[in-house]
Amino acid sequence: MAPRRTRTTKAPEGIRERVGGGLAELVPDRDRPRGWSLLIDGAPQSHVDLDDPEHLDFSYQRRLGHVIDLAAPPGRPLRVLHLGGGALTLARYTAATRPRSTQQVVELDTALVELVRRELPWDRTWRIKVRGGDAREGLAKVPEAWADLVITDVFGGARTPAHLTSTEFLAQVRHALAPGGLYAANVADGGRLEFLRAQIATVRACFPHVCLAADPAVLRGRRFGNVILVAADGELPVAEFTRRVASDPHPGRVEHGRELESFAGGAAAVTDATAAASPVPPESVFR
């Protein structure tokens, strides 16, 4: 059954509308005249500056921005598949920094896409095609070796669905990736980091080269947060990625090689038969 639509309401603090994933809020950025944050049921999802699509406000999106920057020489167009759309922050960034890039976005919440298209419109000359549907089903429709970069940033109820965490899912990602292509995923975890360790093991089982970037406090289990996993068949630009992540406004840490293997702690790779959704974030995360 399609979700029941409710009337959009505009308040001094922003815009609220019921979408498939819950209550969507577009909250104006008081420091940027045309900046907006997208929240779903109170959980921050995206930030967009309509005047400056190269601005990435959230730390995890800046780290994904570094991946986009390092996926090819500066300015060269890319073919990018975004699994999960949100407010299309990263698609906008790619279009602005790499003109003539061709991008596909797969977003399950079509009501959210309609809201973003209406309230946060993007440049119609950008080659961004948005498709409604499940991320894995959309991935299966991508031609073999089409994508230079695949980004997974999918959350339903603040959790990554189980079917996007397995070796079978990553086999489909590899099928879509062109030679030399990169895979990047936004993973959320905290505490004992059992989900993250399993995801590291899963990605390492499918790709020979893997690294991660995150806030050091998250990697020490002191708080719940986002971790960016990056993988490829070829060598990763780890040194430059490390430099960029360390120089961010909120510096992060990059792990790879033996340190990453040790961090995974012998966790087993996840299959479709054993997959589970990412853990529920503590309520304090969104306060």
Buried (B, 14 or more C-beta within 10 A) or exposed (E): EEEEEEEBEEEEEBBBBBBBBBEBBBBBBEEBEEBBBBBBEEBBBBBBBBEBBEBBBBBBBBBBBBBBBBBBEEEEBBBBBBBBBBBBBBBBBBBBBBEEBBBBBBBBBBBBBBBBEEBBEBEEEBBBEBBBEBBBEBBEEBEEBBBBBBBBBBBBEBBBBBBBBBBBBBEBBBBBBBEEBBBBBBBBBBEEBEBBBBBBBBBBBBBEBBBBBBBEEBBEEEEBBBBBBBBBBEEBBBEEBBEBBEEBEEEBBBBBEEEBBEBBEEBEBBBEEBBBBBBEBEEEBEE
